[in-house]
Amino acid sequence: MRKTLSILTAILLAGASTLALAHNCPNEMKAIDAKLSTKPALSPGDAARVQKLRAEGEAYHKAGQHDEAMKSLLEAKKILGI
C-alpha cells in the first residue's frame, strides 16, 4: 500500500510539473521584448495595443492564469508579425 501511494504521488507530481512547463509565457514575453527593441514600424494604435497585451500577458502569468497570458501574448506577437 505504501509503495502504491509513493508511485501515485510521483505520477501526480510529474503531471503537475508537465502542466507548469506547458506554458511558455516568459519566452513569449522575451520574444515580444526583443522585437520591440528593434523599433518595428507600427502605427501608434498597434504599438499601444502591443504594449497593453504584453502587460496583460505578464499580469496573467504572475496570477497563474497561463491560458489567458498566452492568448494576450500570442495576439501581441501576431500584431508584431512574429
N, C-alpha and C positions, 0 to 999 in steps of 0.2 A: 504494500500500500504506500509506504513511504517513497519507494523508488518511482512509483507511478506519479505521485504528487510532484516529485522533482522533475520528471520528464514533462509533465503538463506545464509546470512553471517555466521551464526552459523554452517550450514551444510558444507560450504566451509572450514571454519577453522577446523572443526572436520576431514574432509577429508585430509587436509594438515598435521595435526598432526599425523594421521594414517600412511601416507606415510613416515613421518620422523621416526616413530617408527618401520617401517617395516624393516629397515636396522639395522643390529646388529653389525656393524663394530667394535665398541670399545670392545665388548665382544669377538669377534673373535680374535682381537689383543691380548687381555688378555690371551686367551686360548693358542695362539701360544707362547707368552712370558713365560707362566707357563711351557709349555712343554720344551722350550729351556732351562729353568733354571735347568731342571733335567739332562742336558747334554746328550741328546739321541745319540745313536750310529748312526751317519750319515757319509756318505762319504764326503770328503771335497767339492765336487761338489754339493751334495744335501744340505749341510749346507749353502753354499754360495747362492744357489738358494732360500732357505727358507728365508734367511736374506733379499735378494733382493725383494722377493714377499711381505714380511712383510712391508718393507719400501715403496714399491709401493702402497700397500693397505692403509697405513696411509696417504700417499700423496693424493691419490684419495679421501679418506674420507674427508680430510681437504679442498679439492677443490670442495666438494659437489657431486662428481661422485661416488655415493654409489654402483651402479651396478658393475662398474669396480673395486671398492675396494673389494667388496665381491668376485669377480672372483679371484683376486690375493690372498686374504686371504684364500679362500677355497682351492686353489691349494697348498698353503703352508701347510695347515692342512693335506691335502692328503699325501704330502711327509712325514710329521711327523707321519702319522698314527693315526690322531685324527679326 
